[in-house]
Amino acid sequence: MDDIRATPFSAGLQRLRAEALQDGEKVIWQGQPDGVARMMMWRFLWWIGCPWLLLTVAAVRADWIDQAAHPLAMLGVAMVAAPLVMLLQDLQTLYLITDRRALILRTAWGRRTVSQTPFEAMDAVFEILDIGAGAGHLNFASRRSPRSPDTDYTGRYGFRCVRDAPRLRDILEAARAGKSRRPPQEKAAVLTGAAERTA
């Protein structure tokens, strides 16, 4: 099982992880997005943003623009900062595969969120999208809202920018298959425990 990288956000992720896990739930794998790979995916914003800022500064000094200077400068700053903001968000994200579900935990920007996908709600076949440099997206659900940071524009949902995505697919498939092979008496015990917690 992969470890959480030691960052100022690690303790908060560990606390959220402890709160999110259900009684008796076993963590099979945990890891974080490859923030550097995601940042490199969006580095083209630097190629646009840096010249944009230089041209804006030159235009201001030459008195070519007046009232438009502020919004143009802010747009340039946003393009330059966007990849770094994504890196910070990835440092505050934790992916989990348990014996019951897949979890995405976040403590980014002061908001603690837990997104879960039970095995039963996953697609029959998991999809891997390679993004280069040994990283990729592991999609295990579809028809999700594209407003989620873990969903692409087509509604495919899963772990974004992870290292060795084929290995994670195998782990997730094995975890789901293991649950489907669980003995009937063990399934009944799990269902009974869930009903008791709900009552």
C-alpha positions as CSV (number, residue, x, y, z in Angstrom):
1,M,0.0,0.0,0.0
2,D,1.3,3.4,-1.0
3,D,2.0,6.0,1.7
4,I,0.7,9.5,1.9
5,R,3.4,12.0,1.0
6,A,4.7,14.0,4.0
7,T,3.3,17.5,3.4
8,P,1.6,20.1,5.7
9,F,-1.7,18.5,4.5
10,S,-0.9,14.9,5.5
11,A,-2.4,15.1,9.0
12,G,-5.7,16.5,7.8
13,L,-6.0,13.7,5.2
14,Q,-5.2,11.1,7.8
15,R,-7.9,12.4,10.1
16,L,-10.5,12.5,7.2
17,R,-9.5,9.0,6.2
18,A,-10.2,7.7,9.8
19,E,-13.6,9.4,9.8
20,A,-14.6,8.1,6.3
21,L,-13.9,4.5,6.9
22,Q,-16.8,2.3,8.0
23,D,-16.6,-0.3,10.8
24,G,-14.6,-3.3,9.7
25,E,-13.7,-1.7,6.3
26,K,-10.2,-2.7,5.1
27,V,-8.0,-0.4,3.1
28,I,-6.4,-2.3,0.2
29,W,-4.6,0.6,-1.4
30,Q,-4.2,4.3,-0.8
31,G,-2.3,6.9,-2.8
32,Q,-2.3,10.4,-4.1
33,P,-2.5,12.0,-7.6
34,D,0.8,12.7,-9.3
35,G,0.6,16.5,-8.9
36,V,3.7,17.1,-11.0
37,A,2.2,15.2,-13.9
38,R,-1.0,17.1,-13.8
39,M,0.9,20.4,-13.6
40,M,2.9,19.4,-16.7
41,M,-0.4,18.6,-18.5
42,W,-1.3,22.3,-18.1
43,R,2.1,23.8,-18.6
44,F,0.9,25.3,-21.9
45,L,-0.9,27.9,-19.8
46,W,2.6,29.1,-18.8
47,W,3.6,29.4,-22.5
48,I,0.5,31.6,-23.0
49,G,0.4,33.4,-19.6
50,C,4.0,34.5,-19.3
51,P,4.1,36.3,-22.7
52,W,0.6,37.6,-22.0
53,L,1.8,39.3,-18.8
54,L,4.9,40.7,-20.5
55,L,2.9,42.2,-23.3
56,T,0.4,43.6,-20.7
57,V,3.2,45.3,-18.7
58,A,4.7,46.7,-22.0
59,A,1.4,48.0,-23.1
60,V,0.8,49.7,-19.7
61,R,4.2,51.3,-19.8
62,A,3.6,52.6,-23.3
63,D,0.2,53.9,-22.3
64,W,-1.5,51.8,-25.0
65,I,-4.2,50.6,-22.6
66,D,-5.8,52.2,-19.6
67,Q,-8.9,50.8,-17.9
68,A,-8.3,47.3,-19.5
69,A,-4.9,46.9,-17.8
70,H,-6.2,45.4,-14.6
71,P,-8.4,42.6,-16.1
72,L,-5.7,41.8,-18.7
73,A,-3.1,41.5,-16.0
74,M,-5.4,39.3,-13.8
75,L,-6.1,37.0,-16.7
76,G,-2.3,36.5,-17.2
77,V,-1.8,35.9,-13.5
78,A,-4.6,33.3,-13.5
79,M,-3.0,31.4,-16.4
80,V,0.4,31.3,-14.8
81,A,-1.0,30.3,-11.4
82,A,-3.5,27.6,-12.6
83,P,-1.0,24.7,-12.8
84,L,0.4,25.5,-9.3
85,V,-3.2,25.7,-7.9
86,M,-3.8,22.2,-9.3
87,L,-0.6,20.9,-7.7
88,L,-1.8,22.3,-4.3
89,Q,-5.2,20.6,-4.7
90,D,-3.5,17.2,-5.6
91,L,-1.4,17.5,-2.4
92,Q,-4.7,17.7,-0.5
93,T,-6.3,14.7,-2.2
94,L,-6.2,11.0,-1.2
95,Y,-7.4,8.0,-3.2
96,L,-8.5,4.8,-1.4
97,I,-9.5,1.4,-2.6
98,T,-11.1,-0.7,0.2
99,D,-12.8,-4.1,0.3
100,R,-16.1,-2.3,-0.3
101,R,-15.6,0.8,-2.5
102,A,-13.4,3.4,-3.9
103,L,-13.0,6.7,-2.1
104,I,-11.7,10.2,-3.0
105,L,-11.0,12.4,0.0
106,R,-10.1,16.1,-0.1
107,T,-9.2,18.7,2.4
108,A,-8.5,21.4,-0.3
109,W,-9.2,25.1,0.5
110,G,-10.7,24.4,3.9
111,R,-13.4,22.1,2.6
112,R,-13.4,18.4,3.6
113,T,-15.1,16.2,1.1
114,V,-15.6,12.5,0.8
115,S,-16.7,11.0,-2.6
116,Q,-17.5,7.3,-2.6
117,T,-18.3,4.7,-5.3
118,P,-19.4,1.3,-4.1
119,F,-18.3,-1.6,-6.3
120,E,-22.0,-2.1,-7.4
121,A,-22.1,1.4,-8.8
122,M,-18.9,1.0,-11.0
123,D,-18.8,0.3,-14.7
124,A,-18.3,-3.3,-15.8
125,V,-15.0,-2.5,-17.4
126,F,-12.5,0.0,-16.1
127,E,-10.9,2.4,-18.5
128,I,-7.3,3.8,-18.5
129,L,-6.3,7.0,-20.3
130,D,-2.6,7.4,-20.6
131,I,-1.4,11.0,-20.1
132,G,2.3,10.3,-20.5
133,A,5.3,10.3,-18.2
134,G,4.1,7.1,-16.6
135,A,0.8,8.6,-15.3
136,G,-2.8,8.1,-16.3
137,H,-6.5,8.4,-15.4
138,L,-8.3,5.3,-14.0
139,N,-12.0,5.7,-14.8
140,F,-14.3,3.3,-13.0
141,A,-17.7,5.0,-13.3
142,S,-19.6,7.0,-15.9
143,R,-22.5,9.4,-16.3
144,R,-21.3,11.6,-13.5
145,S,-21.5,15.4,-13.3
146,P,-18.7,17.0,-15.3
147,R,-18.5,19.7,-12.6
148,S,-16.7,17.3,-10.3
149,P,-12.9,17.7,-10.4
150,D,-12.6,13.9,-10.8
151,T,-14.9,13.7,-13.9
152,D,-14.0,14.6,-17.5
153,Y,-16.3,16.4,-19.9
154,T,-18.0,13.1,-20.9
155,G,-18.9,12.1,-17.4
156,R,-16.2,9.5,-16.9
157,Y,-15.2,9.4,-13.2
158,G,-12.3,8.0,-11.3
159,F,-8.7,8.5,-10.0
160,R,-7.0,11.3,-12.0
161,C,-3.3,11.5,-12.8
162,V,-2.2,8.4,-10.9
163,R,1.1,6.5,-11.3
164,D,1.0,3.0,-12.8
165,A,-2.7,3.1,-13.6
166,P,-2.8,-0.5,-14.9
167,R,-1.6,-1.8,-11.5
168,L,-4.4,0.2,-9.8
169,R,-6.9,-1.2,-12.2
170,D,-5.8,-4.7,-11.3
171,I,-6.1,-3.9,-7.6
172,L,-9.5,-2.5,-8.0
173,E,-10.7,-5.4,-10.1
174,A,-9.3,-7.9,-7.6
175,A,-11.0,-6.1,-4.7
176,R,-14.4,-6.1,-6.5
177,A,-14.0,-9.7,-7.5
178,G,-13.1,-10.6,-3.9
179,K,-16.3,-9.0,-2.6
180,S,-18.4,-10.9,-5.2
181,R,-16.9,-14.2,-4.0
182,R,-17.6,-13.4,-0.4
183,P,-19.3,-16.3,1.4
184,P,-23.1,-15.9,1.9
185,Q,-22.9,-15.9,5.7
186,E,-20.2,-13.1,5.5
187,K,-22.4,-11.0,3.2
188,A,-25.3,-11.4,5.6
189,A,-23.1,-10.3,8.5
190,V,-22.0,-7.2,6.6
191,L,-25.6,-6.3,5.7
192,T,-26.8,-6.9,9.3
193,G,-24.0,-4.6,10.6
194,A,-25.0,-1.9,8.1
195,A,-28.6,-2.1,9.1
196,E,-27.7,-1.8,12.8
197,R,-25.7,1.4,12.0
198,T,-28.6,2.9,10.1
199,A,-31.1,2.2,12.8
